[in-house]
């Protein structure tokens, strides 16, 4: 039940302070607002005093290899939710402003209108970039789009490999946008499309050959599914974000309506901070696992080469022929 943890925490504080002066019930609305402002002030200390950027991965700084972008439909907001239209505390620290998003979408739609068809990846039953607005009629916010690096930290920086679940559809669209808007062309030219390895299993075979990072040089052990780890935590906030208003707070019949933007921003910053604290141990474990995987892959390669009577120099040629066959199949 939303708010249970806060109610229990307040109840515990009241029990511990029983018999002390002053001994009064704690106002839940004031306590909630004080907690939110405390979190915001601690964020200001990190930014202005410690000069920290909690949306940047310390390990990827300046050399981000891959970033996985995905959308979570569980973090929606209902049209029926009440609220006061006040400014957000965090603003666009993590989540882009609605006004900026609307301007961006209007700009793209002016030259590249939305597709109204329901498309699939080849003959697969997997729905790719489906346009179906009917199920969103009762929603004011349909979800949230996030990106995270290979270490699970939500970021906004550039990367070498841009990972996605329907990259086969997205990249064709991104190239069209780059051709129509020159300001976006450097972004497309500097990144490489990467189809997540797990989602690729439900794509058609030629899509897997052309887009899966398993076949790409320098991709290493990148999975391309890192955002799913973040959503395993963030999805839990869906039970409260759907009832939150666009305001900092308001009270309707003694029910607290919080700001969805600030609530999710605070949750994301906390997630990033916790991941950063454990990054050293994570990197050590990854190094150990990578060294083991190198030896396993080397042994497997030698076994396969001996079994199929192939030389190492033949593999680039075979991969080229496979890619050409995939391109031909894609165009038919």
N, C-alpha and C positions, 0 to 999 in steps of 0.2 A: 504494500500500500504506500503510495507516494507520501513523503513527509514523516513516515514512521520513525526513521532513524533520528531525525531532528527532535521529534516529540519525546522519544525515549531519552535522548541526551539531556533535554531540558528537565525531564522528570528526575533524572539522576542528579543533576545539579541542585534541584530543589530539595531532594532527599539529603544530600550532603550538607546543605546549608540550613537544615531544619534546626531550630532552636537558637540560631545565631541572629544577630541584629545587623541590618534589617532583614526580616524573614518575610518575604512577599512572593507571590506567584510571579514567575518570569513571563513577560509579555512576548508571545511567540512572534508577532509581527516585528517588534523592535529587535528581537534577537536575530531573526532572519536577515533584516536589513543591516544590522551591525556586522554580521558575518560576511555579507557580500562586500561591504565597504572595506572591511579588514583585508579580504582577499585582493581587492583592487589596489589598496595602499601597498601591500606587499609586492604586488606586480610593479608598481611605480618605483619602489626601492630597487628592485632588480634591474629595471630599465635605466633609471636616472642616476642611481648611486653606484650600483655594481656594474653598470654598462653591459648587462646581459641581454641577449636576444633569445628568448625561450621558444622561438619558432625556427631556430637554426640548429642543425645537428653538429655537435662539436667534431665528430669523426668525419663527417662529409664536407666540412667547411671548405669551400673553394674547389672541391674535386668530387662532387656528388656523382656517383656512377649511375644510379637508377632511382626512380621515384614512381610509386604506384598510385594512380588516381582512380577513385571509385566513388559511387554515390550510395548513400544510405537512406532508404525510403521509410525507415522506422522512426526517424527523427523529424516527424512532420508537425504541423501546427494547424488546429481546426479553425475554420472561419467563425464558428460560434463563440470562440474564446473572447472574453471581454478584456479591456486594458486601456490605459491612458497613454497617449502618444507623446512620450517623453524621450529625451536623448539617452543613448546607451553610455555606460561608463567606459567600456573597452573600445567602442567604435569598431574600426576595421583592423584591429591588431591581428586577428586571426581570420575572421569571417568578413568577406567583402560586403560593402554597404549595398543595400537594395537598389539605391538610386544609380550607383555605378554599374551594377549588374544589368539593370534595365536599359541604360544607355548603350552598354556593350552589345546586348542582344538586339536592340533596335538597329544598331549600326550593321551587324552581320546580316540581319533579316532584310535590310534594305537592298542588298545585292544578292543574297543567297537565301531565298524563302525556305521555311520549314517544309520537310517532307511529310505528307499526310498518309503515306503508305506504311504498312506493317511489313518490314523486311526481315529476312532470315539470312543466316550465313550459309549460302549455297542451298543444299538439300537438307541441312540440319534442322532439327526442331528447336534449336536454340534461338530465341528472339534477340535480334541485335538492333539496338537503337529504335525500339518500337515507339511509334507515336500514338499514344492512347490517352487522351486527356479526360475521358469520361470518369475514370475512377478517382480523379483528383478534384472533382467539382466541389466537394465539401471542405477542401483544404486551402488554407491561406499560404502555408509553406509546405511544399511537397517532400522535403527532405533536405539533405545537405551533401555537398560534394567536398571531399577531402583528398589530400595527397600526403603520402608518407614515404620516407626514404627507406633504405634496406635495413635500417636499425629500428624501424617502427616509430620514428619521431615525425609528427605532423609538420610539414614545412611548406615554404613558398618559393624556394630557390630553384634555379635552373638545374638541369641534369643532362646526362649523356643519353640514357635510355628512358623513354617515357612508356611506362607499363599501363596496360588497360585490359579489361575483360572483353571488349569488342573492338580492339585496336584495328582489326581489318576494315571495319566500317568507318571508324573515327578518322583514320589517317588519310583516307581518300578525301573525306570532307575537309580536313585540316589543310590539305594541299590546295583545294579549291579556294578556301579562305585566303591562303597566302598569295595565290595568284590574283585575287581581287583586291587585297589590302596589302600593299608592299611593306607596311610597318610590322606585319606579323611574319613576313618571309624569313628573317634571320632566326626566329624561334624555331620554325619548322626545319630549316637547313641545319641547325646546330644539334638537333635531337634525332634519335633513332627510335622507330616504333618497336614495341616489345609486347607481344601477346602473352599474358600470364600462363604459366605452364599447366596449372590445374584446370583453368577455364578452357584452355585450348583443347582439352580432351573431348569437348562437345562441339567443336568446330569441324568442318569438313577437312579432309586430309591435306588438300593443297594449301589451305589456310594455315595449317600447322607448319608446313614446310616453309612458307613465306614469312611468317610473322613470329613464330615461337623463338624466344631468346636462346633456346638450347642449341640452335644452329648458328648463332651470331658470335663473331670473334669479340673477345674482351668482356663478354657478359658474365663469365665465370659461373658461380653457383647462384646467380640472381634468380629468385623464384618468380617475381612479378606479381605476388599476391600479398604483399606486406600490409596493405590497408585492411585486410580482413582481420588481422590481429587487433588493430585499433578499434574496428567496429564491434569486436567481441565485447569490448568494454563500453563503447559509446552507445550501443544500441539499448543498453539498460536505462539510459536517460529518457527513452521514448515515452515511458509511462507518465512522465511529468511534462516534457516539452510540448506535447500535444495540447495541453491545457494552459500553457503560458501565454501571456500577452506580449505585446511589442513594447511595453513600458518597462521602466525600472522596477516599479511595483505599484500595486493598487489593491484595495480591499473591497470585496463584494460579499456581503453577508458573512464577514469574518473569515473569508477564504483568501489566502494570499495568492496573487497572480504575479509571477516573477517574469523577468525579461528573458526570453528564450535565447537571444543573442549572447547576453552576458553569462547566462548559466552554462551554455555550451563552450564559450570562450574560456571560462574559468576551468571547466572540466578538461579541455584540450591542453591548456597550459600546465595543469597539474599532471596530466598523463606524460607530457614531454619531460617535465622535471623528474618524475620517477624513472623514466627510461634513461635519462642522462646520468642519474646516480648509479645505475647498474651497467653502464656502457663498457667499463673496463673489463669486468668479468665476462660480459657478453662477447667482446672482441677476442679475449683469450680462448674462450670455448670455440668460437668460430674458426680461429686459426688452427686449433688442434683438429677440428672436424675437417677442415679444408685439406690439411696435410694427409689425413687418412684417406680422404676421397680421391686425392691425386694418385695415390698408390693403387687404390681399388680400380680406378678408371684405367690406369696404365696397364694393369694386369688383364683387365677385360678387353682392352684394345688389342693387346698382343695375342690373346686367345682367339678373338674374332678374325684377326688378320691371318693367323695360321689356318683357321678353319675354312675361310673363304678364299684363301690364296691371293690376298691383296697386299700391295705395297703401300707404304705410308704416303708416297707422293701421288697416288691415284685418288686419294680421298677428295681433294679439292675439285678434281675433274668430275667425280661422281656427284658431288654436291651441286656443281654447276648444272649438270644434266638434270638432276632432280628438280632444281629450281626452275629451269626452263620448262620442264613438263608441267610443273605446278602453275606457272604463268599461263601456259596454253590452256590448261583445264579451267582456270579462273575466267579466261576471256570467252570461253564457249558457253 
